[in-house]
Amino acid sequence: MTNQIETVNNLHTLHVFDTELGYMGSLLLEMTDLLVYQLEQAMRALDYGDAELAQKVVSRHKKVAHLESRIDTEVMNVIARHCPVANDLRYVISTSKITVELARIGDEIVDFAKLIVVLFDPDTSDPNQKLLTDIVNIGGLIKLILDKLMVVFESRDSKSAYVLLQCDRDCETELQEGIKHQLALVMHDARMIRRALDVMQMMKALERCGEHCRNIAEHAIFMLDGIDVRHGGMARKLAVG
């Protein structure tokens, strides 16, 4: 009888633990989805020159911070209640690290949105649309990368994460091309220099989002496969393989 009770209790504990891990994963997806929405709204604000919409992106960041806090709380509670080991501990710790990177992406999107407000200040003329083309390009790339991260979290398939190990290089390439283009425009018309500097700051904020996405891909691979690909040589080898 005692053995039966212990078995039932163990099964109940495992069920509760699995439920808590699942909830933690759902919060991670919710946070990523919110960041995708934040980026979409910021890019829409840029497209329409809507400083008010950009300001809403800034204000909505408190929801991102709230989700970060909720995940942190769940992580601490799971560790305190269940003392996870092996694969479970790896999952919990990786979730915590991914959350930090997602929060940093949120910070970069806020910085990006604040620059949109500056760019479309009603006391100044609207920027030349040619200046904004490079932002649209890199913004579209970040959106694609975040969508792929959503797939990784939903499917728990590391193959997509390995592909994303190169995403920061793709963003860096877009940034370099964008800088060259901005400098060429300034050389043609020196009056664009102030706006071009703002645009380059915006592109840099988005490029840093790409760096954080790569870090998330690395943590996701460790979470799912138990392989540490944070060191460049191994990461390149695995990405090619």
Summary of the structure (lengths in Angstrom):
residues: 241
radius of gyration: 21.3
end to end distance: 53.6
largest distance: 86.6
contacts: 777
relative contact order: 0.12
helix: 90%
strand: 0%
